[in-house]
Structures are given as C-alpha cells and as structure tokens.
Amino acid sequence: MKVAVMLRILSGKGLYMPHTYKRKLSLRSASIVCLLAVFFLMALVSDSRRIVEVARMIPSVPDEQITAKVSALSAEKQPNVIVLLSESFWDPTQLDVQFSRDPIPFFHSLRKTFSGGWMLSPQHGGGTANVEFEVLTGNAMRFLPKNTIAYESHVTHPIESLATILNGQGYVSTAISPAPHYLFNSTEVYKRLGFSQFISLEFFPRDYEGPYMADRAVVRQIIEKAAATEEPDFIFANTMENHYHYYPGKFKANTIEVKANLPGGSAGLLETLAQGLSGADRALQELVEYYAASKEPTVILFFGDHQPFLEKDYKVYREAGYLKEDDPEEWWKMFSTPFVIWDNFLPMNKQDLKMNASFLLPALLEHAKLPDTAYTKFLRELSKQTPVIPPDDAKSEIRTDEAALRQYKEFQEQMLSEAQTMAQKPNRPFVFGYADFRIDSASFERKSRLSGEGIITLTGKHFGLGSKVVINGQPLKTTWKSQDTVSAVVTSALVSASDPWSVHVVVEDDKEKEIARTPEFTFTR
C-alpha cells in the first residue's frame, strides 16, 4: 500500500532444525549443515558498502508517536496486516542471569502498552515451518503424526489460510523469507496458501549480520513491498539473523555481557544469543517506527517461532536456573514464546494473553476487526474457552474439553482435505520474485587490450544476491553492486562477436539452478 511518507529504500526461511516435544532431531541434519556452510560463505563476501543510508531511511519518532493513532478518516480504511515471525525470539531475562543491558528493550516497551503475551509453540529449537503452518492456517500439529513437517506432508494442494481469507477482502498477499526458495518446498507451499508473491533469499540485497541475512533486511523488504502497492497489504515474513548456532564470534562483536557463574562456554552462548535478539528487537523498532510515522492504518503481529536451541537436553536453560529437574512446567517453559500486536488505528485496550500458536490467527482477525470464516470463528470460540491446550503428554493441571478437541480435529481434517473447496481464490497471478525484474540500460568498456576482455554494467530493478549476467546464452562472472546495478566480465570471444548482444540477468540459487530471468535486453555497443 502506498504510504504518505514515501521513503527511498536502499536495502541490500529460516533454516529449521525440527525439534519436537520428544526432542528428536530431524534426519535432515546433514542437509542443514551444508546450508549453514553456504550461508556462512555468502556472509564472508558481503558487499562492503552494505546499507550506508540506515540513519536516513526510517524516521526517528518520539515515544509518544508509537502510541499515536491515525486520523478517523484513515482508520476507516482496511489496515495493512503484517505478520513477522522472528527466528528463535524469546525473552532471555526469564533466565536467572544478569545482562549488562536489556537485549530486547523495544519489545518490552511495546508490551507495557499493547496487547500480547505468550504463545505455546509446537516446536522447540527448530521446526519453523510447523509454526508457520499453525499461525497461517489455524491448524494444529497435535492432530498430525509426530515428526511431521506439515508443509511437506499436508500442504500438497490449496488450503485456506490467512492469505486466502484476506485475498477475498481485496488484499495483496506477499510472503518474504531470507532462506532459499526450495527449503520445505516454500515456493509451492506459499502458492497453495494463497499468496500472490514470494520473495526468497535469492532476491534479497546483500546485507548480512553474522552468517545469515540481517533482520533489518527483511523489514526493509516489507516496507518496500508495501510502499509499491495501492491495495491494502498482507505481508507474512520470517527472519534468520538469530538462527542457531550461538557460538562466540558468530557476530562481529557481542555488545551485551552476561554476568553469571555458568560452566564452560555457556555464558558466551548467551551473549551471542542476546546479540541476535538485540538485532531482532531493533528490526521490530524500525518496522513499528516506519508505520507510526505513516498515515496508513496498520496492524503488526510480531512473535517468536520457538525458543532458541541452547544445547542438548536444554543444557543452558538448566544451568541458568530456568528449568528445574523434573520440572512439571517443562511443557510450557520450553515451548512458549513471546508475542505482541501493535496497531496505529484502534483504541488502546491492552490485554495480557496466553494461547496456542494456532489461535493467533483468529486473535489477529479479531484484533484488526476483520471478518471471520466459519473455521476461524470456531477457533476463536474454542480459544476463549481453552486458550492454552497442553500437549497430550504434558504434566498439566489444565483441563481440556475432549469433545471440543475432537470437533477441532474433524474440522481440521475437513480443511486439509483435497475435496475442500476454498471460499476465496487468489485474486491475482502468483509471482515468484518480482514481476518488474528487468534491465533498463547497459554500458560497456574494454578491460584491457591485452586480455581482450571487457566490463558490462547493467542497471535495472530488483537485482538480488543470486543475480548473474548472461550474454548470448553465456553466463558471465558477475559482481553484485546494488539492487539496481550489476556488472560482469565479458570474455574476449564475446567482445569479438558482432552486435547486437542478447543480454539477460538470471537469478540462481546456491545449487546454481536458474529460478528467474529478466526479459531480453538487446545491447549494441
């Protein structure tokens, strides 16, 4: 949605380690290790200029503007709906240790005024795809086989989600992820969930913090996307900066010190975790401040997908005094994450909430005053009755309505059935990357007469870090400079070839598979 405060954006799924209630690691460990190595190497070659206009990009707003509301006329418009899943976001001040400063001060400040609380996640330490599944669809992992990755096993056809619900109300639905497009079949999954656009890692600018894409880069993609559309936006995004591991040296510097008598390197792990959480907190602040300064009604749901993995058998959680031996609240302590809902158009009505991840969907619709479907209405009514449904093997005193759970399971099976006819269809064609990915101009200069090589420089739109220049069908060694500029070394054979050249920029993933291509650009020297 075009915003009144139009800013120039100069911006550059999580890798998931499934970890179930039984804490069994996925067999995909080897693949994940390989992907971690890829991300680390990509970070080493990050563009040295990375985001030099940070201070000018997002307006600095006073504290009172964070709670200010848009005009009554603006408030009547459909609000932007932004859901930001923050990788391994958690409140480390729950631990019995002392931090030299609050790692997440902005989140804490929002929670003093805005509704939020704690969400019971189906995962610990990994398995983000399953958390996405619950939040976006309202379906529960408890009704699926253990060790299932729902995106791979159950999202095999179009199903109702928050995207399909909002599509029917005139929204443009976009998914953004700083992870490879193929992870958990994300491209096809987001299409089946009703999103009209998916922007994956390969289309991001080069802006790393440690081995992963910085959270600020995700926020800037959100802002840029919303600024480019006239319609109300629904944007779902996840982040990567705070992904496991938490080894010392992961970031350039840890600016938060942990004061605690912990064995081994546990204090160092917590300091790195605190640094990653601090990056997430700053990104949240950047997002909220942008919309606080705009005139567009907007609601933002920010939540942690699962708690950070702090070594086998919750080692650091135990050492830090958070988890006791045979703790009867282990099911809650190790599977709950914080969330907050910020908006700039509704009367203040702070609530302190606890709920299952699958109930965030109806809670968000209710908060934003958006219409229910039959399924979300059922979920909302169930969540009022039993907001927290413990896992079957939990040592919990919470009593659940077994008849209501059976009804929930039956409703979910109906919603996941291929025979289910969705009430709302996508309201526009699906776009992977950017529809306006293109070359606008080109220039050429000889590198040297001795080598016979040359340099071609291209300007255009949405050149991501996976971009590669191709001339007359020949891929060239390419240097990414910015989202609108790339250059490449032209071989002597091509220099000697007659004009015109057929020029493309293609986007490749880390497996060197082409996933996007600009229209042909004809260049005559």
C-alpha positions, 0 to 999 in steps of 0.5 A: 500500500502506498504510504504518505511518507514515501521513503527511498529504500536502499536495502541490500526461511529460516533454516529449521532444525525440527525439534519436537516435544520428544526432542528428536532431531530431524534426519535432515541434519546433514542437509542443514549443515551444508546450508549453514556452510553456504550461508556462512560463505555468502556472509564472508563476501558481503558487499562492503558498502552494505546499507550506508543510508540506515540513519536516513531511511526510517524516521526517528519518532518520539515515544509518544508517536508509537502510541499515536493513532491515525486520523478517523478518516484513515482508520476507516480504511482496511489496515495493512496486516503484517505478520513477522515471525522472528527466528528463535525470539524469546525473552532471555531475562526469564533466565536467572542471569544478569545482562549488562543491558536489556537485549530486547528493550523495544519489545518490552516497551511495546508490551507495557502498552499493547496487547500480547503475551505468550504463545505455546509453540509446537516446536522447540529449537527448530521446526519453523515451518510447523509454526508457520503452518499453525499461525497461517492456517489455524491448524494444529500439529497435535492432530498430525503424526509426530515428526511431521513437517506439515508443509511437506506432508499436508500442504500438497494442494490449496488450503485456506489460510490467512492469505486466502481469507484476506485475498477475498477482502481485496488484499495483496498477499506477499510472503518474504523469507531470507532462506532459499526458495526450495527449503520445505518446498516454500515456493509451492507451499506459499502458492497453495496458501494463497499468496500472490508473491514470494520473495526468497533469499535469492532476491534479497540485497546483500546485507548480512549480520553474522552468517545469515541475512540481517533482520533489518533486511527483511523489514526493509523488504516489507516496507518496500513491498508495501510502499509499491502497492495501492491495495491494502497489504498482507505481508507474512515474513520470517527472519534468520539473523538469530538462527542457531548456532550461538557460538562466540564470534558468530557476530562481529562483536557481542555488545551485551555481557552476561554476568553469571557463574555458568560452566564452560562456554555457556555464558558466551552462548548467551551473549551471542544469543542476546546479540541476535535478539538485540538485532531482532528487537531493533528490526521490530523498532524500525518496522513499528517506527516506519508505520507510526510515522505513516498515515496508513492504518496498520496492524503488526503481529510480531512473535517468536517461532520457538525458543532458541536451541541452547544445547542438548537436553536444554543444557543452558536453560538448566544451568541458568536456573530456568528449568528445574529437574523434573520440572512439571512446567517443562511443557510450557517453559520450553515451548512458549514464546513471546508475542505482541500486536501493535496497531496505529488505528484502534483504541488502546485496550491492552490485554495480557494473553496466553494461547496456542500458536494456532489461535493467533490467527483468529486473535489477529482477525479479531484484533484488526476487526476483520471478518471471520470464516466459519473455521476461524470463528470456531477457533476463536470460540474454542480459544476463549474457552481453552486458550492454552491446550497442553500437549497430550503428554504434558504434566498439566493441571489444565483441563481440556474439553475432549469433545471440543478437541475432537470437533477441532480435529474433524474440522481440521481434517475437513480443511486439509482435505483435497475435496475442500473447496476454498471460499476465496481464490487468489485474486491475482497471478502468483509471482515468484520474485518480482514481476518488474525484474528487468534491465533498463540500460547497459554500458560497456568498456574494454578491460584491457587490450591485452586480455581482450576482455571487457566490463558490462554494467547493467542497471535495472530493478530488483537485482538480488544476491543470486543475480548473474549476467548472461550474454548470448546464452553465456553466463558471465562472472558477475559482481553484485553492486546494488539492487539496481546495478550489476556488472560482469566480465565479458570474455574476449570471444564475446567482445569479438562477436558482432552486435547486437548482444542478447543480454539477460540477468538470471537469478540462481540459487546456491545449487546454481539452478536458474529460478528467474530471468529478466526479459531480453535486453538487446545491447549494441555497443 
